[in-house]
Amino acid sequence: MNASFAIVLVFVGCCSNVVFLELLIREFPGCGNIVTFAQFACIALEGFIFEANFGRKKPAIPISNYVIMVTMFFTVSVINNYALNFNISMPLHMIFRSGSLIANMVLGIIILKKRYSTSKYMSIVLVSTGIFICTIMSAKQVNVGNEATNDDGFYAFLRWLLGIGMLTFALLMSARMGIFQETLYKQYGKQHSKEALFYNHCLPLPGFLLLSTDIYNHGLLFSQSIPVEVPVIGQAVPVMWIYLLMNVITQYICIRGVFILTTECASLTVTLVVTLRKFLSLIISILYFNNPFTVWHWVGTAVVFLGTLLYTDVWSSVRTVLRGPEKEKKME
C-alpha cells in the first residue's frame, strides 16, 4: 500500500512540478534562483520541525560529512536551474539530466574501480548517443531561431554552449555526490536518508545570501505580475507567487514520494519509476506547452530511455515475471 501511494506521489508531484516550473520560466527565464531558494527553505522548515525536532535531535552522521555533501548539492541545484537562462529548453534540460545514471556509472568506474556487465556498457553508448542527437538538434534550433543578425545568432549560440557546459558540469557533480552518499550510507546506514534530506536543504540556506539581489529583484517582478483572485482568502494574489507556491508544494510531494519509495522498494523499482516519471514530464512539456520537438528529438529521447531501461535490467526482470506462470504450469 505504501509503495503504491509513493508511486502516485512521485508521478503527481513531479509531473505537476514541471508544469509550474515551466509557467515560471516562460514568464521570467532568470527566476531559477528564487525557485531554488523557495524549495530549499520549504523542505528545510519541514525537516527542522519533524526530523530535527526544532534542533533538539543530534544528527547521526557527522556535520562535516554533510558540509561536503551540501556543497555539491547546492552547486548542482543552482547550476541546473541557472542553466535555463542560457537558451536551454525544458525538454533538452530534462533529456540531459536523464544521463545521471550513466554519469554515476562512469565515475563509479573511475573512482570506485567498479566493473559492470556488457549490457551496462551498451547502455552508456545508447544514452550518450541519445543526448548527443537531442543536443545537436537543439543547437540547430538555436541558430535558426535567431534571424536578426549574424552577431546576435553567434552570441545566442555561445550562450547555449555555456548552458550545455553548465548542465554537463552539474551532471558530473551530481554523480560525484551520489558516490559520496553511497559510501556515507555504507558507513552509517541507509536509514538516515530523511536526516540527509533535511541537512542537504538546511545548511545551504546561508549560501543564498550571495544570490539575494537576484532573488529580491525577481520577488519584485513576481509581485508585479497579473493578480488572480484566490477564493480561500478572498484576496487577489500575483499569479507568479501562486505558481511558485504550487511549485514548492509539488516539489515536496515529489521528494517525499521518492523517499517513501526508497524505503519500501528495491533500487531497481525506484529507478524505473523515476525514469518513467521523467518521460511523462517530457511528454507534458512538449504537448502542453508546444515546445519545439522534431522527429530527431523523439529518436534521441527514445534512445536515452531505452539505454536507461537497459541499465536497470528491466528486460530481464520482465522475463522473470513472465516465466513465473510458465514454470508453475510445468510443475502442475
N, C-alpha and C positions, 0 to 999 in steps of 0.2 A: 504493500500500500504506500509506504513512504517513498519507494523508488518511483512508482507511477506519479505520485504527487510532485516529486522533484523534477521529473521529465517535463511535466506540464509547466512548472515554474520556469524552467530553462527556456522552453520554446516561447511561452507567453512573454516572459520578462525580456529576454534578449532580442526577440524579433520586434517587440514594441519599442525597445530602446533604440534600435536602428532607425525606426520611423521618426522618433522625436529628435534624435541626433541630426538626422538629415534636414528636418524642418529648421533646426537651429543654424546648421552650417549653410544652408541655402540663403538665409536672410543675412547672416553675419559670418562669412567664411573664417574669420580670425578669432572666433569665440571659443576655441579649443581649451584655453587656459581656465576660463571661468567654469566651463563644463567639468573639467577635471577636478578643479577645486571643490565644486559643489558635491561631486560624487565622493571624493575623499572625506570631506567634512561630515557628510551624512553617515557613511559607513563607520567612520571613527567614533561618532557620537553614539551610534547603536552599540558598538563594541565596548565603549567606555562604560556604558550602563549595564549591559548584560554579560559581557565577558570579563572585563577588568573590575567589575563591581565598584565603580566610582573610584578606581585607583587603589583599592584595598587588596586586590589579589596580585600576588607576585608572579611574574612570568616564569614558566617552566624552562624556557630557552633563554640563555643569557642575552641581555640587551645588545651587547657588542655584535653578536651574530645578526640581530635584527637590523642594526645600523647598516651593515653591509648589504643585506637583502633590500632594505628600504631605499638605499641609494640607487640600486639598479632598478627597482620597481618604479620609483618616482621618475627616473630618467626615461624609462620605456614609455610610461603613461603620457608624460608631457610631450615627448617627441612624436609619438603616434598621433596624438590629437593635433599637434602643431603642423604636422606634415600636410594636413588638409589645406593649409594656407598656400601651398605651392603647386597649384593646378592638379592636385591628386583627386580623382573622382572617388566617391564612396565605393562603387563596385571594385575598382582597382585596389583600393585600400583594404577591402575585405579579402580579395583574392591573394594579395601579397602576404597578409597575416596568416593565411591558410598554410603557409610554408613553415609554420612554427615547429611542427613535428620533425621536419627534415633538418631544420637548423639545429634542433636539440640533438638529433642523431649524429650530425656531423661533428658537433662539439663534444659529444659523448665519445666518439672515436678518438678525437684529438686529446681530450683532457683525461677521460676515464679509461682510455685504451680498450673500449668495448669492441666486440666483434658481432656482426649481425648476419642473418641469412641472406641468400641471394635475392629473395623477394623484397627484403628491406632495401637493398641497394637499387633494385629496379624501381622502387617507389621514389627514391631520391631523384632518379632520372626523370620520371614522369612528372613529379611536382615541379621540379626545376624547369622542365620544358613548358609546362602549362603556364607558369608565372612569366616565363620569357615571352611566350606568344602574346599574352594579355598586355604585358608591358610595352612590347613593340607596337601593338595596335593602338594603345593609348598614346604613345609618342606621336604616331601619325595624326591622331585626332587633335593633339595639341598644336601641331604645325598647321593643320588645315583650318582649325578653329580661329586662328589669329590671322586675319586677312588685311589688317590695317597697313602695316609696313613690314619690311624685312627685319628691321631692328626690333620692332615690337614682337614679331614672331620668334626671333632668336632669343630675346630676353625671356619670353614666356617658356621657351624650351629649356633654357638654363634653370629657371625656377623649378620646372618639372623634374629635371635631372637632380636638383638639390633635394626635392621631395622624395624621389626614389632612393637617394643616398641615405636620407633620414629613416625611411622605412626599413632599409637593409640593416642599418646600424641597430635600430630598435629590435628587429627580428633576432639578430645575433645576441644582443644584450639580454633579451627575454629568455633565449635558450640557455645562456650562461646562468641566469638567475634560476632557471628550472633545475639545472645541475646542482647548483649550490643548495637549493631547497631539498633535493633528493638526498644529498649527503647529510644535511641537517636532520631530516626526518629519520634517517637510518640511525643516527646517533641518539636522538631524543624521543623518537616515536612519532607515528603519524597522527596521533590523537590530538596534537596541538595545532592543527590547521586553522581552527577558529581563532585561536590566540594569534597566530601568524597573520591572519586576515586583518585583525584589529591593529596590530603594530605596523603592518605594511601601509595602512591608511592614516594612522595617527601620527607617527614620527615624521612623515614628510611635510606635515602641515606648515611648519615654520618656513620651509623652502618656498612656499607660495608668496612669501614677502618679496622675493626677487621679481615676482610677476604681478605684484599688487597694482601697479599702474595700469597694466593691460586689463586686469580683472575689473578694476574700478571703472575704466573707460567703457568696457563692454556692459557693465552694470547700468551705466547711464544710458547707453544705447538701447538696452533691453527695456528700460523704464519709458523710453520714448516710442516704443512700438505700439501698434494698434490695441486699444483697450477692449477687453472682452468681459461681458457680464458673467459673474460666477454665481449661480443660483444659491449655493450653500451659504455664502457670506453676504449675498445681496449687494455686492460691490463690483465695480469694473476693475479688472487687473490687466496690465500689459500682457499681451499674448505670449511674448517671448519668455516671461517669467513662468507662465503656465507650462510652456514646452520644457523649460529647464527643470521644473519640479517633477513633471512626468518622466523626464529622462533619468533623474536621480532615483525616483521610486522604482522604475523598471530595471535600472542597473542593479539596485539592491536585490530585487526579486530574482534576477538572473544569477547573481553571485551566490545568493542564498540557496538557490536550486542546485547549482553546481556543487556547493559544499555538502548538501544532503546526499547528493548522488555519489560523491566520493566515499562517503561513509557507508552507503547501502549497496553499492555495485562494484564490480571489478573495473579496473582501469580501462579495459577494452570497451566496456559498455559506455563509460564516461566519454571516452574519445569519440566513439561512434555518434553519441547523442550530440556532442558539441560540433562535430563535423556536419551532421545533418542540419543543425541549427544555423550554421554559417551559410550553408547552401540555401536554406529557406530565406534567410535575411537578404542574401544576394538577389534572389528572385523578387522579393518585395521591393528592394531598392530600384531594380530595373523596371518593373511593371508599374508600380505605384507612382514613382517619380519620373518615369520616362527618361532614365539615364541612358546615354548613348551606349549601345552594346551591339557589336557586329557579330556575324557568323563566326569569325575567328575568335572573338571573345568567348563565345559559347564553347568552341572547341577547346580553348585554353582552360576554361573553367571545368569542363568535363574531365580533362586530363589531370588537373590538380586534384579533384575529388576522387578520381579513380586511383591515383597514386596514394592518397591519404587512406582510402579503404584498403588498399593492398598492404600498406604499412601496418594497419591494425589487425591484419589476418581475419578480416570479416568473412572472406570466402570460405576459409577452412572451418570457421565456426558455423556458417550456414550449412555446409556439407555435413558436419557432425550432427546438427539438429535434424536434417533430412534423413540421415542414415539411421537415426534412433528408431523410428517406427518400423523401418525395414528389418532391423535386427530383431525387434520384438516379434514380428510376424514369422520370421525364420525359426525363432525359438519355439513358437507355438506349433 
